[in-house]
Amino acid sequence: MEVVCPICNGLQSILISCPSCTGRMEDGGILEDYYGPYSPYMDWPALQQTSSEGQCVHLLYCPACHYDTRVAWELILV
């Protein structure tokens, strides 16, 4: 069994409304992708050290009004 993020692996959809304009929030990817030029290429154990244990933090944004927020999803066992 493996511990994975349900959002990164397409196991769960994001159904969150923007608190600013009520538009649908979209996934901007995992927060670690924004840390530096090589962060998307780092292996998973290295990334887990920079985020909350047992969670995967994603940047969500609204394409209509440009509001953004961070949301942490609990990792699941598959």
Rosetta blueprint (number, residue, H / E / L):
1 M L
2 E L
3 V E
4 V E
5 C L
6 P L
7 I L
8 C L
9 N L
10 G L
11 L L
12 Q L
13 S L
14 I L
15 L L
16 I L
17 S E
18 C L
19 P L
20 S L
21 C L
22 T L
23 G L
24 R E
25 M L
26 E E
27 D E
28 G E
29 G E
30 I E
31 L H
32 E H
33 D H
34 Y H
35 Y L
36 G L
37 P L
38 Y L
39 S H
40 P H
41 Y H
42 M L
43 D L
44 W H
45 P H
46 A H
47 L H
48 Q H
49 Q L
50 T L
51 S L
52 S L
53 E L
54 G L
55 Q E
56 C E
57 V E
58 H E
59 L E
60 L E
61 Y E
62 C L
63 P L
64 A L
65 C L
66 H L
67 Y L
68 D E
69 T E
70 R E
71 V E
72 A E
73 W E
74 E E
75 L L
76 I E
77 L E
78 V L
